[in-house]
């Protein structure tokens, strides 16, 4: 198993390099865009990415050894499942606040709150007390909600309202962030493995390393972002009224009223548009099983002794391969449609979980087959996320997208919580037998959910088979 994992990471990284070269060759050379040629924009973009990538790096460092840390503290699988449920439930609880806090506190202050809460979350991992670890999971849910909304909100506001850069330049920044994000994820697994296993510092070491990274992120937000806002005139951090004279004070309840009105409009759009509802169903089913996978991959593989950090890097590299395959498939040479790629991604995920139901048989585990199934699932994720993002941009009106996506996440987290609670019930009722038929049954349930997601994808494209909005009009760049 050890040799297989190291061979897998070398092969996957080599495949990433080959696919990247192929994707660049298929992309016609483009003249330098106005965004690239604009020094003020490049300076602003670098300022944002410096803090945002530090936040993402600290987040990825906590992925490989979370379950291993709880097992190191001698907690049962059922107890660990409850800890994961607390994290997911806090995501559901704090998701609305993730959109409201930047309006109430200000975007930059909310980014600082993220750094503080996530640092506190990491420091709770030093404790063996179960209640302290639950508090850490709650803080982690708050931090995850803030990470997914606050940094982007600060950037978009400064980009449009303060610097008055063209909106068309926004995707270039987040495309660059996404490219870096894959590399950070792979590197985080390697660094976490170095600390936890090669240097024998234990599974808590990556969490401790995340704290100074978050401190550096907070320092950039506090100093560099503060100077940028001072140079841009007003802080521009809080919402300003849209009506009335400039000197009119913002009513205390305006942010709250605007938030609830946005939620109501998003729910109305979701319930009145069948295409939006089907797409939301696909997202809830697919991404909820990913949370279950995040919980189960460690107990499935860890008893067989692989280096977990390297396994994590393999999974992230497989996801990178999927993203590069999406770029190739939607290029001007192959011109496959995102809808077809979404169907392929869901089908691959279904077969992955089907493989896992057989490779995790009680008493007859097959870890190599399980590892292959996990890699296939991550490959499907690499295809899924850009495909579903394209469809969201075409199906959901832009002004309602944030609130509709917030409603998508509600069933997503609830399904994941119910799945983990069901696993907790099975494990608890097995007389202490860990990793038995409960894991296999859970993978079987995930396969059923993937089959339902596939039917939803088919229904979506049957409904819109003559809809040109769901198809790429020209080159891959338009689809991105």
Helices and strands as residue ranges (DSSP letters): H 2-26, H 34-37, H 39-61, H 66-72, H 77-105, H 107-123, G 124-126, H 130-147, H 150-157, I 158-162, G 167-169, H 170-193, I 194-198, H 205-222, H 224-231, H 254-272, H 274-301, G 302-304, H 308-329, H 338-359, H 367-395, G 398-400, H 401-428, H 437-463, G 468-470, H 476-479
